[in-house]
Amino acid sequence: MVYVFLAFLAVGANAQEEESVALQSDTDRLLDRLHEKGDFSGAVMIGIDGLVVYEGALGMADRTRPFTLDSAADGASLAKTVTAAVIWRLIGDEAVALDDPVNEHLSEFPYEGVTIRHLLGHTAGLPGYDAMQPLLESGEAAGNAKLQEYMGKTSPRPTHEPGSAFSYCNICYDTLALLAERVTEASFNDLVIKDYLGGLGVASAFLRPVKFEDWRQPRTLGFSSSLPGAEVVDVFDNEAFYGGSNIYFTVRDLHSWAKAWADERALPASVYKQALLPARIGEHDSSMSLSNWYCTSAGERCYFTGHLQGFYNFVYWDTSRRLTVVFVSNSSMPPPLHPWFERSLVSIAEGRSPEALPIVPPKEKDVDVAAIRGVYRLPDVGDVKIDTSHAGPTLQVDQGPTYKMFPVGFGILYVPGKDAYIGIKKSDDTSSPILTWSSVFMESKGLRLER
């Protein structure tokens, strides 16, 4: 029996070794192909059962330095997942409550009736950065407190009744960061970067300096592609706001961040499950959690992305498999490839083959928005209604909340709040168009039922 047992151990070890080799070769092949096409420069890490099973980097961090596992990149909106977590820690400590009015803790916040819940769920009705452009372009350092003041002067009331509609909200998270500082009487850098993230093993993340000239280390640049001589697509100088963005991470940092969630230690047990519940939009569940993750209904698999200029980042974690997939990138990738690339890395991590590389339409291809309105039935998604009677096109699944859609070139529309990329194709055997849906959790397509 001893020899049989050892034989089974050997078979199991061989199978695991073969799986590991396949994972590494599939990931290398995927990244090399994208890099050669000009679509990826950066670093990737995959973890299973707490162990790193893949790590790799390729491309350039700037004109002279290679991108490595220790290259710090602009995390863009991944900062929101960190800011949300810090708020949930304060909720767990009973320093704040989810339905507290924001101006109860932040006196300069200009709106009555907006709660912490509204800020976390992107339903507060705060203006976007476009309304702040005069301030951002003034040459004055625009910090979080300054944003509050300017918001009160230029936008005297929320854009909609708080809690009633979804509108992706950067300033919501800048406001939450300022609120956390006021409640704890600590700086965001000390409270979040050093204390919280440092305690989770996120060792080298940092809050970016306001001015480029104050950078104390070589600064990773964003590029239009990963090809030699690509144009620099830089982030912006003189930014003093944070919470919704402006945290820099290495791929090792993001792996530690994902692992903390996969191990269920990113938050106290008293609030962990509540933080992963869907936010609410009116009477409906949002597709985003109250901790700013896109999650499956069971809350076991979650992810979020960060996009800014040439930077593109991804964090995925699965508590049931204790699996993590993360990457940082400093080269622009065509939007139609985003969900495919993210799904492909997750597929490889789960032991499946990646999907075939999709055909990318020309960047200049527009969507005839008026022509795509109607109701489409998509398997695994539901009945998708495209409405063009508003100021911009909107999307609604079944009887759920309505989300705004934005053209991003390449013949597709992007839906914040769903993280879905919507396209339209002609059917070969019917005059009805086909709506395509691409996201991390699914890809689907269906015919129009009615116009």
N, C-alpha and C positions, 0 to 999 in steps of 0.2 A: 504493500500500500504506500510505503514511503516513496518508492520509485515512481509509482503512478502519479502521486501528488506532485512530485518534482517535475514530472513530464508536463503536467497541466500548467504548472507555474512557468515552465519554459515556453509553452505554447502561448500563454497569456502575455508573457514578456515580449515574445516575438511579434504578436499582434499589436501590442502597444507601440513597439518600435516602428512597425510598418505604418501605423496611423500617424505617428510623429513625423516620419519622413515624408509621408503624403501631404500632411498639413504644411510643412515647411516648403516643399517643392511647389505646391499649389499657390501658396502665398507669394513666394518669390516670382513665380511665373506671372501672376496677376500684376504685381507691382512693376516688374520689369517691362511688361507690355505697355502699361499705362505711362510709365516714365519715358519710354522711347517715343510714344505718341505725343508727348508734351503735356500729359494730363496729371502727373503726380510727382511731387518732390516733397519729402518729409520722412516720417518715421511711424512704424506700426508695432504694436505689442498685442499679443494674445495670451490669455491666462486660462488655465483649467485647473480646478481643485486647488487654487491658491498658488500654483506654480506657473512661471512664465514658460510657455511652450513655443513661442515665436517672438523674436525681436529683430528688427531690421530698419535701416535708414538708407536713403539714397537721394541724390540731387545735391543742390547747393543752398546753404543758408543765406549767403549773400554772393557777391561777385568773386570772392576769394576763398571762402570757407565751405567745406562740405557740411551737409546736414547730418547730424549725428543724433544718437539717443538722448544727448544732453543739450540739444539746441532748443532754446526757449522760443515758443511761438505765441502770437496773440491768440488767446483762447476765445475771443469774441463773446458770444452769448452763453458759452459754457459757464461764465461767471455767474449767471443767474441761478444755476443749480447750487452753487456754493452759497450765494446770498440767501436763497430760500432755506437751505439747511441751517444756516445760522439763526434765522428767524424761528425755525422749528425748535432749535435748542432753547431759545428764549421762551417759547411757549411751554416746553417741557419743564423749564425752571419756574414757570408761572410769573415770569417778569412781564410778559404781555399775553394777551388772549387773541385768538383768531379773529374775533368779531369786534375787537377794540377799534374805535374811530382812530384814524391815523393821526389827526391833530391833537389827540389826547396825549400822544408821546412826542409829537413833532409840531411845535406851536406855529411855525411858519408855513406849514402845509396849507394851501389856500382853499381847500374844498371841504365842506361839511358833508357828512354822510358816507364818506369813503372809508372802508375798513381795511385792515391788514389782509383779510381774505380776498378782497377785491384786487389788491395789488398783486398778491401771489397768483391769482387766477387770470390776470390780464383782462379784467372786466371793469376796471376803475373809471374808464373814460378819460384818461389823461392824454394830453396832446403828444404828438410824436416829435422827434428831433427836428423835423422839417420846420416846425413852428419856432424852434430855437435858433435857426440859422443866423439871424443877425447877431445874437450873442456869441455863437460858436465862431463866427467869422470876424468878431470885433478885435481879436488880438488879446482880449482879456482872458485869463485862466477861468474856465467855466467849471466850477466845482458843483457838488451836489446841492449845497445851500444856495448858490447863485441860481441854479435851475429852478428851485422852489420860488424864489423871488420873481424871476422872469416869467414863470408859468402863471403866477398870480396876476401879473400885470397884463399879459397878452392873451390869456385864456381864462376869462372870469368865471367860467363854469365848465363842468365836465362835458365831453362830447356826446355822452349819452347817460341815461340813468345808471348809476353804479350798480353792477351786478347783472344788468339786463342784456349785455352784448359783449362779444369777444373782440378785442382789438389788441394785437401784439404790442407790448408796452415796455420799451426800454426804460423810460423814466420811472415806471412803477418800481423797478428794481434798484435804480439809483436812490429813490426815495426810501426803500426798505433798508439800504445800506446806511443811509443817514439816520434813520430811526434806530437801528441797532447801535450806532455810536452814541446816540443821545441816551438810550436806555441803560447802556453799560458804562457810559463815561469812559470809553476806550476808543482808540482809533481803529478804523477798519483794518489797517495793516497789523496792529497788535492782536485784535480780537479774532480776525479771520485768517490772515496769512500765517502768522506765527503760532497762535494758540490752537485754533481749530484745525486748519489744514496740516500744520506741522505735527500735531498729535496723531494724525491719521497716516503719517508717512509721506505726505506730499511735501517733499523736502526742499524743492528749489523753486516753487511757484513764487511769483512776486507781483506786486502792484506796480504797473508801469510808471516811470517818471512822467511828469507833466510835459516836459520839453525833451526833445531828442538830445539836445546838447548836454542834458544831465544824466544820460545813460552811462552807467559805470561798467558795462560789459558790451561786447560786440552785439549789435542789434540785428536780429533776423529780419530779412526783408521779404515782402510778398512780391510774387512775380505773376505775369500773365500766363506763363506756362513753365514747364520744366525743361524746355529746350534751351540750348546755349544762346546767349544774347537776348533772352526774353526781356520784355519791358517790365520795369519795376512798377508794381501796383501797391503803393505804400499806404499805411494807415496815416492818421492825422496827428500833426503836432499840436501841442498846447491843450491837451485834453486833461482836465482835472476831475472829471466825474468818474464814478466807479460803482459797482454793484450789478449793473446790467451788462458790463463789459470791462475791458482793461485789466484783466488778470492774465499774466503770461505763464504758460505751462510747458514743461518738457513732456515727451511721451511717457517717461517714467512717472511723472507727477500724475498724469491722467490715468495711468494704470493703477496707481495707489488709490486714486479717487474712486475709480470703478470698483476695485476690489473691496473697499470699505463698504460700498453699497451691496455688493454681492454677498459679503459676509454678514450683512445686517448689523453693522456697527457704526455706520455713518451718523446715526441718530440714536438718542435714548430709546429703549424699548417702549417707553410710555407713549411716544408720539410717532414711532416709525411707521406703523400701518396707517395711521391717520394721514400722515404726510403724503402717502402714495395713493390716497383716494382721489378720484377725479374732482377737479374744480367744478363749480356749477356756473352755468350760463343761463340765467333765468330759471326755468323749471327743468333744464336739461343738464346732463353730464357733459363736461368738456372732454376733449380728447387729450388734454394735458392734466397732469396731477397737480396737487397743491404744493408740490416741491419742484415744479417746472421740469418734469420728465414726461415723455410719451411712454405709456406703459400698456401692456396687455391688461385685459379685464381682471386677471388675478393679481396683477401687480408684481409678478415674478420676473418679468423681462421688461426692461426699461432702457431708454436711450435719449440722448439729446445731441444736437449739433451746434457748431458755432461757425458763422461765416462773416468775414469782414475783409473787404478789398481782396488781396490775394490769399488770405488765410482761410483754411477750411479744416474743421476738427470734428471728431466723433468720439462719443463715449457710450458704450453698450455694456450692460451687465445682466446676468441671469442668476437669480438666487437658487433655482432648482438644480442647475448644473454647476453652480459656482464657476461660471464662465465670464470672461471679460474680453472685450475687443475695443481697442482704442487706436486712434491715429491723430497726428498733427500734420498739417500740410501747409506749405507756403507757396503753392502754385495753383492758379485758378483752374478748376475742372468744369467742363460744360455742365450746367444744371441737369440735363437728362441723365447724366451718369451718376449723380449723387446717390439716389436710392439704390441703384444697381450695384454700385461699389460697396456701399454699406451692407446690403444684403449678401453680397458675394463673400465678404470677409466673415460675416456671421455664419454663412453656410460652410465655409472651410473650417471654421472653429468647431462646428458641430459635426464634422466628418462627412459633409456632403460636397458635391462638386459645385463650383461657382457657375452662375448662369453665363450664357453666351453674351459677349459684348454687344450691346444694342447699337443700332445705327443712329448716329447723331445728325439731326437735320441741320441745315445752315443756320448760323447764328442769327441772321437777318430775317429768318422766317417768322412771320407774325401769325397770330391766331385771329380768325374772323369771329370775334366774340359774339356778334349778333347772330351768326349762323349756327352757333353751337347750343343756343338756349333750348331747353326742353328737359324731359325726364328720361334717364337712362337706367337700365337695370344691370348692375354689376355683381357677379357672384362674389360672395364673402364680404361685400361692401354694403349693398342694399340698393334702394332706389335713389339715384343721385339727381337732384334738381339743379340745373344751371339757370340762373335768372339774370337777365340783363336790363331789368327795368330800374335799377338803382344807378347811383353815380358811377359805379364800377360793377363788374360781374361778381356774383355771389354763388356759393355752393351750399347745398343742404342735403344731408343724407337722411332718408326716411322723414321722420317728423322732428329731427334733432335741430340743434342751433344752426344759425346761418353764419357762414364765414366768407370774408372777402377773398377774391382771387386777384393775383397780380401777374401780368405777362413778364416773362424773364427771357424772352427770345427763344430761339430754337424750336418754335412752334408749340410751346407749352405755357401753362399757367401754374403758378405756385400758390398753395393755400396755407398760409400761416395758421397755426392752431390745429391743423390736420397733418401738417408736414407731408402733404401729398402733391405730386406733380401730375398735372392733368393735361392730356393731349387729345387730339381728335384725328381719326383716320377714316378714309373712305372704305366702305364695305365692298367686297368683290361681287357679291350676289344680291345686294339690295341697295336701294337708294338711301336707306337710313344710315347716318354716320355712326361710327363706333367711338365711344369715349374710352380713353385709357387712363388708368389710375396706377401710379407707382409710388410706393412708400417703403419704409424699412420692413414693416410687418407683412406686406402683401403687394402683389401686382395683379391687376384685374382689368377686364375690358367688357363692354356690353353695348348693345344696340339702343338707340333711342326708342322709347315707347310712345311718347307723345311730344308735341311741340308746344 
